[in-house]
């Protein structure tokens, strides 16, 4: 058996450990507090389960976007310097500087360990809300992690997106074994959601029929309107509960794959 370890820090932040690589998604390590945005205030309600110091250095940060505080906060920005590489949108890389690498959807970069293990990181399309939201929400990407030798199936990190034809195209191109799904049905600025709700999560589960679905970005912020209970109820109602893996913040969860 080969394994993948996932540790939820809180919000959209998770530590991924597999094949000797260590990666962090959308780093947010600030304590609870308020963040002023042009359209209102975002309120963080829970402290991270792990500190940036506890996690330590990582091979890469997978930053879906830099323009929203619930995906990159003050401590998260400081954490970027601990990563050997930082992958994000081209617009985000230009704003961040410091060697951050901008990827357009379907662009790929590769990490290679001294033992020859390779990890290809492919940027994937994402839409941070309903059609037409892009001028307000800005650019966002997700990521697919492909390991070589392929002892671990591809891992899809959705980033902040809803279900739409871009996610369906990812499913056609990659047969993911794990989907790290940014959920929460975020509603910070109107009667529409900017991240996946339970219906979107179910659509994604059906599009990736062999994947374990691991929801994150489902807590820690006041503008998230759906949490773990709603996801568990929806998956159970449709007989998909065996494919749902809920993470306990701060606790490493191992997913095993047959060789």
Secondary structure as UniProt FT lines:
FT   STRAND          2..10
FT   TURN            11..12
FT   STRAND          13..18
FT   TURN            19..20
FT   STRAND          21..25
FT   STRAND          33..37
FT   TURN            38..39
FT   STRAND          40..44
FT   HELIX           52..55
FT   STRAND          58..62
FT   TURN            69..71
FT   HELIX           74..79
FT   HELIX           80..82
FT   STRAND          83..88
FT   HELIX           90..96
FT   TURN            98..99
FT   STRAND          101..102
FT   TURN            105..106
FT   STRAND          108..112
FT   TURN            114..115
FT   STRAND          118..125
FT   TURN            131..132
FT   HELIX           134..137
FT   STRAND          141..148
FT   STRAND          155..157
FT   HELIX           165..173
FT   STRAND          178..182
FT   HELIX           198..207
FT   TURN            209..210
FT   STRAND          212..216
FT   TURN            222..223
FT   HELIX           228..237
FT   TURN            238..239
FT   HELIX           241..243
FT   TURN            249..250
FT   STRAND          252..257
//
